[in-house]
């Protein structure tokens, strides 16, 4: 759970100048792993491969055992090659609910899109209602549910992968279902795109995070494992530092108090819309030194890594905020820095 704090601008600037804040992102108690948890991963061939020696399910299991050996947590892979949402619905009871899970992670959607190349994909309405059914039945069984958006079908970063548009549409449906049902979303689609934008400068079709544009290579398995561990509230190798993004505004003289408040409220709402934001703080200037130079409002946005920032900047919710604030800003200061926690 992301925390939003109101700070004075003086405190915000001190935090930017130094290397630590008095608060930092931490998993909420209700999201933390508990004694005897049983985590079941429901998915397709990506999850089926995830139980191999270097697969993401295995890596998650090893990390949990290393961090929480005393909790006796069990991790179970329930992936079957070629599965789509309707297939998962049919076997949910046998392969998931009969295991008595306390956490169910659903990573599905690739084949629902990919199989349209032979006219065997899943219609959008069936995909949406099917996800809702999987979530409802899992919750009725007492499990916490984490829903993943489908990742990639091709790793090109210029939008030229043949399935990009449809995959974006199905990912949007996953996000919609997660929001409507109030369950946790792990937006793998957005995280993959952000990572590839930063690390696939050659615009390769495959070979960065996948072996064939879909199935994970070693780097891809590590990447997904880190994303999953973060969603479970478990520390990862990247958790030793955080990326702080400081934004400070000087508004135009004709900007009204109502307009300023609308801007503040819209900015403060972004953590609930962009999962790359792991912490958020803001405040107004109360300095007695007279050196603010007209800057009045400061915001501190925290990301786990550069991929999080890369996902945040072009995110539609952030772009809507940029359009809102733009006409009212005289000057803006943006300052990013790494901090260790």
N, C-alpha and C positions, 0 to 999 in steps of 0.2 A: 504494500500500500504506500502511495506517495504521500508525503507530508507537505503541507503548505504553511509557511510561517510568515508573519509580518514582522519586518525588522526596520529599524531606522536606517537611513542611507549611510550614516556614519559607520554603523556597525557593519553594513554590507561592504563598504569600501575597505574597512580594516580586514574583513575576511578575505577580500580579493588580494590585499597586499601581503597577507600572511599565508600560511599553508594549511590552515585548518579552521573549521567552524565548530561551534559547540554542539551542533547537531549534525547528523549524517543519516543517509538512507539505511534503513534496516527493515527486515520483514516484519509485518504486523504479527501480533501473537496468534491471531486466527489463521494466518497463512503459514506459520512455522510448522515444520515436521514434528510429529508427536510419537511417543512410545508406541511401538507395534504397528506403525503405519504400513499399509500394503499398497504399493503404487503399481497400477497396471497401465501399460502403454498400448493403446488400440490404434491400429493403422494398417498400412499396406506393405509393399515390399521394402520400403525405406525402413520401416520399423522391424520387419522380419530380419533385415540385414543388421539392424541395430543391436541384436543380441550376440553378434559375433565378437571375437576378441577385441577388435578395435571399434566396434559399433557404438552408437551414441547411447543406447540403453545400457550397455555394459559400462561405459564411462560414467554415466550417471550413478549406476549402482556402486561402482568403486569409490566415487567421490563421496557419496552419502555414507558408505561404510567407513571412510577415512575421517569424516567430520562428525559422524553421529553413531559410532560403533555401539554406544550404550543404549541406543533406542531400539535396536533389533528390527530395523526397517527392511522389508522385503520388496524387491523390484521384479516385476514380471513383464515380459514382452509378449504381446498378442497381435503380432503383425502377420498378415497373409498376403502374398504377392497377388497383384491384380485387383485387390479389393477396392470397392467404392462404398459410398455411404450406405446404400441399400444392403450390401453384403455385411457390413458391420452391424446394421440393425438386426439382421437374421441371427448373427452369432453372438450378440452382446451378452445374452444370458449365460450361454455355455462358456465363452472364452473370457468374460470379464466379471460379470456379477456373481457367478458361482465361485469366484476366487475371493469373495468378500473384500473388495477393495475399499480403502478409505480415500484414495486419490485415483482418479481416472484422467489420463492425458490422452486426448483424441487428436491424432495427427493424420488427417485424411483430406482428400480433395484432388490429388494429382490425377488419379485415374478417372475421376468423375469428369475431368476436362480432357485429358489426353486421349481417352477412348472415343471421343467424338470424331477422330480421324478415320474410324471405321464405323461411325454412326452408332456407337454403343456407349456414349457418355451418359451422365445423369442429368435429366432435365432440372433446370434451376429450382422449380418449385419443389421437386422431390429432394433435391440437395438440401434446401432450406428446412423443410419440414422434417427430413430425416435427421439432420443435426439436432434439431429441437427435441426430437424423440430420444435420441441417444443421451442427451443431457438430462432430460426429465427422468428417464428410467434410472440413470446412474445416481441422480440426486435422491430419488425415492428410495434407493438402496443404501443411502446414507453416505455417499461418496462426494467429496469435493471434486469439481470438474475443471480442467484446464483445456480450453479449445485452441488448437493451433490453426492458423491460416495455412493453406498449401504453399509450398516454397517456390520452386522454379521448374519450368520445362524449357531448358536452354538458359545459358548464362550470359548471353549478350546483354550489354547495358544500354543499347540504343533503341530498345523497343522493337527490334526486328525478329525476336523469337516468334514463330508462328502462333503460339498459343498465349502470348502475353496478354492480349486484350481480354480474352475469355478467362484466363487465370485471375486477372485483376477483378473481374466481375464476380467470380466465385469466392475470391478472398473477401470482397466487400460483403457478400452474403454471410460468410463466417463471422465477420465483425458485427454485422447486424444481429445475428442470432445470439452472440455472446452478450451484446448490450441488452437485448430484450429479455434474456434469461438471467442477467445479472451475474454471470459466471466469469471467471478469469480468462482473459485472452492472451495468448502468446502469438504475436504477429510475426510469424516466421517469414511471410512474404515480404513485409517491409524491411525486416532485418537482413534478409538475403540480398535484396536490391541495394540497400545501403552499403553492405559489405562489398558487393561486386562493383559498385560504382567507385569505391575507393581502391579496390585491389585488382580489378580486371581492366587495366588500361589498354590492353591489346584487344579488347572486345571479343574474347574467346567464347566459343559456343559451349565449351565444356572444359574441365580440367582445373578449375579454381576450387570449387567446393564439391563438384560432382565428377563422376567417371564418364558419364554419358549425357549430361545435361539434366539428369533427374536424380539418379542414385548417388548417395554420398560417398566421396573418397575419404581418406583419413582426416584431411583438414575439415571437410564438411561435417563429419561425425563429431569432431572436437567442437566445431562451431555450434552445432545443434545442442550438444551436451551442455555447453556453457549457457546457452539460452534457456534450456530446461532447468538447469540448476539455479539460475537466477530467479526463475518463476517459482521455484520451490523454496526459495529463501536460503539456498546453500551457497557458501562462498566458492568462488572459482579463482583460477590463477590470475585472472585480470582484475580481481577485486582489491588488489593492493593499492590502486590509485583510482581517482575519479576525475572527470573532466568538468570543470566549472566554466560556465558561460555567463559573463556579467554584461548586463544591458542597462544603460542609464540614459534617461530622456531629459531634454530641455524642451518644453512645449512652447509653441508660438503664443504670443501675447493675447491673441483673440480666442484661444482655446478656452471653452467654458469649464466650470467645475464639473458639470454633468458629463461633458465629453471626456474629460480626464478620467472620471470614475468609470465610465463605460470601457475605456481602454484598459484600466487596471483590472477590472472584473473579467474582461475577455482574456487578458494575459494569464490571470490566475486560474482560468478554467482550462488552460491547455494541458496541464498534467493529467486531467481526466480524459483527454482525447488522444494524447500521444504517449504510447507506452514506453518510448525511449527516454522520457523524463523520469528520473528516479527521485528527484527532490526539487523543491521550488521554494524560494523565499523572496520577499519584496519589502520595500519600505520607502519612506520619504525623508528628505534631508532635515536633520535637526542640528547640524554642525554650528558651533559658535565661532569658527575661525574665519568665516566669510570667504571661503575659497571654492565654493561649489560652482561658481561661474554660471549660475542660472539653471543648472541641472537640479531637478527636484525629485525625480522618481527613479529608484534603482531596483533591478530584478536579478536574481541569481538562479540560473537554471543548471541542474546537474545531470550529467550523463555518465554511464559506466565507461564509455569508450568513444572513439572517433566515429564508429559506425552508428552509434546512437545519435550523435550530433548530425551526421550525414542524413539520417532518416528524418530528423526533426526539421531541418531547414526547408526542404521542399514539401513537407507534409501539408495537405490542404488546409487543415485547421490553423497552422502557423501562417500560411500564405494569406488566409482570410484576415488574420490579425494584422499582418503587415499592411494590407490594404486599408484597414481601419485606422491604424495609427499614423500612416504616412502623411496625410494632409495636415496633421496637427503638430508635427515634430519640427522644431527649429534645428536642433542638433541631437545626435545620438552617439554614444560611446559604447563600443563593444570590445570586450577584453576576455580572452579565454586563457585558462591556465590549468595545469595538472596539479592535483594535490593527493597526498597519501593520507589514508585514514587509519 
